[in-house]
Amino acid sequence: MSLRQFLDSKVAPHFHDGGKLQKYYVFYEMFDTMLYSPSSVTNTASHVRDGIDLKRVMMTVWFAAMPALLFGMFNVGYQANLQITDFGYQPIEGWRTAIVAALTGFDHSSLFANLLHGAVYYIPIMIVVYIGGFIWEGLFAWKRGHEVNEGFFVTGILFTLILPPSIPLWQVFLGISFGVVVGKEVFGGTGKNFLNPALVGRAFLYFAYPAQMSG
């Protein structure tokens, strides 16, 4: 039995009308559309019919941001390793430094060492952003009775790319929460907001915690 068949036969019935988990359908639908194309499509003549939908547009933008993401991780690691090895700066104490020291060291001439050093800062930020964002997206979708929109995939990656790497993770959660709620959901969600949620969250952090945001 494939994963698609398992979801359709064993999992989905519990979330549809009459199922014991029907009130949580929006959360199931969110993860289902991450894996597969949406089951509902436009088939009337009054709409433009094309092979692309909102999900594909958002995923295209998400993948287009990958080069910037990878170079950003590399550059953070390279600049940090360069300062440590060539200029005698001490690395920031904590679990991130322990991981880098144990696995690769601080060799700025090593591609993997630079990527790893950047990743131990970037990946936790990205995880917190997506957890926080999907919590709010899911809560608003659940309350309003509609599906979770894929637009947060783009908001999440853009927000992580404009944050300083050493920002505390609790500030990351506050920032994305403010951006999603105040910059997007209070206006009705995707397509109705006139503000960019990622920049709203960044602006909130800049004025609320200037020491961490401006260096």
ABEGO torsion letter per residue (X at the ends): XBAAAAAAAAAAAAABBGBAAAAAAAAAAAAAAAABBBABBBABAABBBBABBAAAAAAAAAAAAAAAAAAAAAAAAAAAAAAAAAAGBBBBBEAAAAAAAAAAEABAABAAAAAAAAAAAAAAAAAAAAAAAAAAAAAAAAAAGBBBBAAAAAAAAAAAAABBAABBAAAAAAAAAAAAAAAAAAAGEBGABABBAAAAAAAAAAAABAAAAAX
